[in-house]
Amino acid sequence: MDITTVRSYRVARSREDLLLAPGEVILAGGTWLMSEPQPATTGFVDVTGMAWPDIEADTGGLRVAATCSIATLVAWAKSAARGGTHPSQVDWPALSLVPAAADALLASFKIWNTATVGGNVCRAFAAAGMVSLCVALDGTAEIWRGADDIRLPVAELVTGDGTTVLRPGDVLRSIHLPAAALRSHARLLKIALAEHGRSGAVVTGRVDPAGGSVFTVTAATQTPTVLAFPQLPTAAELAERVGEAQGYYSDPLGSADWRRGVSIVLAERIRKGLS
């Protein structure tokens, strides 16, 4: 797509460079920006020049830079799951959700190599695979708002299909996934009406070492649905909570009733798999 309204391009190398002039927008991977006209955009500010480390792991969890590509995160997770060298990686079975969430995207390997984790979260489409991942693992967004640093659960960042609490000029710096969630046993299942279609429902479930469980529904609801239980719920308890969730919607890719029904089915399959 030729973005004919853009007249300027600059690379940000400091926080001060991220102050946007009228008409400027942040550019990272650019896969969405370059996919359709951007009539209000007159300039790109390339945040990849900030040279943030893609992935930082320690005993507290995983910090993923907003500029980390989806392909880089998937490769790192697969390597760490095979036995990474960092001690914190030894007991993180929930890393299995990373490739599963990436596969939930309707995207080719070329998009994986360019699209960023932060861009997918900020675009906040209901079927955004990185939103599914971050919400499932209690991800927290680190947002730069001028000189202020704001931390907000990713589940609260998304306010609708394609909308967020981000203000003009806000910059997503990173996503933090806590070690407590990464140590859980987790599963992700998705469904679409077409074999290679956009996800109509993405459901995740995890059981934490202390015994509590968390189930999430994305893609089927306009905002992420997070359901926490003190232990693994019964089939009836889970079906009731998933069925009562708010925000199921209809579009050409599925009706609200279908999304609700398949979410209940997927959640039960995950529950059985975690039992």
C-alpha positions, -999 to 999 in steps of 0.1 A, spaced: 0 0 0 14 34 -9 7 58 20 6 89 -2 -1 114 27 32 107 44 58 134 39 83 127 67 101 98 82 125 99 112 141 74 135 136 78 173 168 72 193 158 88 226 127 92 246 126 129 236 124 118 199 91 101 207 73 134 211 51 135 181 43 164 159 8 167 145 2 140 119 30 118 131 25 82 143 47 56 158 61 30 133 75 -4 144 69 -34 121 43 -14 101 23 -44 89 -10 -27 97 1 8 88 11 -3 54 -20 -24 48 -45 3 42 -47 41 36 -38 63 66 -54 97 55 -46 114 88 -10 104 89 17 127 75 48 113 92 63 81 106 85 79 137 104 47 137 106 33 172 130 5 163 158 29 165 154 29 203 173 -5 201 154 -20 230 165 -56 238 139 -79 223 136 -102 254 149 -99 289 144 -129 313 151 -131 350 136 -148 380 107 -123 381 95 -132 346 98 -121 310 100 -86 296 92 -85 259 100 -52 241 72 -37 221 95 -38 191 102 -76 194 89 -94 163 65 -122 167 90 -145 150 117 -136 174 94 -143 204 83 -176 190 119 -187 183 130 -177 218 101 -195 235 108 -227 215 145 -226 224 138 -219 261 113 -247 263 139 -271 250 162 -261 279 174 -225 279 206 -215 297 190 -189 319 179 -205 353 145 -188 352 136 -206 320 138 -241 335 103 -242 349 82 -222 326 59 -247 309 34 -219 299 59 -209 272 40 -234 251 13 -207 247 37 -185 226 37 -205 194 1 -214 199 -9 -178 201 12 -169 171 -5 -196 151 -39 -181 161 -30 -151 139 -42 -150 103 -6 -143 91 22 -157 70 58 -162 81 66 -130 64 42 -111 87 57 -130 117 91 -117 108 80 -81 106 50 -76 128 58 -67 164 43 -80 197 36 -44 207 20 -35 174 -4 -64 176 -13 -55 212 -18 -18 204 -39 -25 173 -61 -45 197 -83 -64 173 -105 -89 190 -86 -117 173 -51 -104 181 -30 -134 190 -5 -114 212 -34 -100 232 -46 -136 238 -11 -145 250 -6 -115 272 -40 -117 288 -36 -155 294 -3 -149 313 -13 -118 333 7 -96 311 13 -60 322 19 -32 297 46 -6 303 34 26 287 54 58 282 32 88 285 54 119 282 78 117 311 55 93 330 57 55 332 23 38 334 18 1 341 -15 -15 332 -28 -51 328 -31 -59 291 -66 -71 298 -75 -35 308 -56 -19 280 -81 -32 254 -115 -14 254 -130 -28 223 -124 -44 189 -95 -22 177 -97 3 206 -75 9 237 -70 33 265 -39 46 248 -38 83 242 -23 101 212 15 101 218 15 72 242 42 46 235 41 10 245 76 2 258 72 -35 268 50 -63 281 60 -81 313 49 -117 318 53 -127 355 72 -159 364 42 -170 385 21 -173 354 49 -187 333 53 -216 358 17 -227 352 5 -255 330 -15 -239 302 -33 -247 270 -48 -227 241 -74 -237 216 -90 -217 188 -116 -221 161 -126 -204 129 -154 -209 105 -129 -213 76 -99 -236 78 -75 -207 73 -99 -180 85 -95 -154 113 -101 -168 147 -137 -167 158 -128 -177 194 -95 -182 212 -97 -198 247 -69 -203 271 -67 -220 304 -39 -224 330 -34 -240 364 -10 -223 386 14 -241 410 -7 -230 440 -38 -247 424 -57 -217 412 -68 -215 376 -75 -188 350 -95 -191 318 -96 -164 292 -117 -158 261 -106 -136 233 -116 -132 196 -151 -142 206 -156 -112 228 -148 -76 219 -127 -72 250 -106 -99 268 -126 -120 292 -106 -132 322 -122 -158 346 -103 -168 377 -111 -197 400 -96 -208 433 -91 -242 419 -99 -260 386 -136 -255 382 -162 -282 375 -176 -285 339 -208 -268 350 -191 -239 368 -169 -232 338 -197 -234 313 -218 -210 333 -190 -184 337 -180 -186 300 -216 -185 289 -224 -155 310 -194 -135 298 -202 -101 282 -192 -89 248 -199 -118 224 -205 -102 190 -217 -110 155 -199 -103 123 -195 -121 89 -170 -145 106 -195 -158 132 -226 -150 152 -226 -141 189 -244 -173 198 -219 -194 178 -190 -176 195 -205 -182 229 -212 -219 222 -178 -227 208 -161 -209 236 -179 -231 261 -168 -262 242 -132 -251 239 -130 -242 276 -143 -276 286 -117 -293 264 -90 -273 280 -103 -280 315 -102 -317 308 -67 -314 294 -55 -296 326 -72 -321 349 
